Amino acid sequence: EIDLKYLDESGFCLWSEPGYTYYFRGEQKRLEQTHRRGRRLSIIGFLQQQISFVYGLVIGGVNRKCYIQMMEQEATEAE
């Protein structure tokens, strides 16, 4: 029997990078110079369909250390 879990990360921010903006076809892209607002909030989580969802919140970006901590915690609880 295999316990299959999906790991993913997503980030949220109050301020959007100008490179990630969308405009209608035929319109010129406009970049407004605004002040950065807030800090990035990231969520990293394990999903085991119809069984569980375990997640952690990180202020700032998720790095290799965060991934390893989450994976070690999941492995410990699986024993």
Helices and strands as residue ranges (DSSP letters): E 6-12, G 18-20, E 41-48, E 52-59, H 64-78
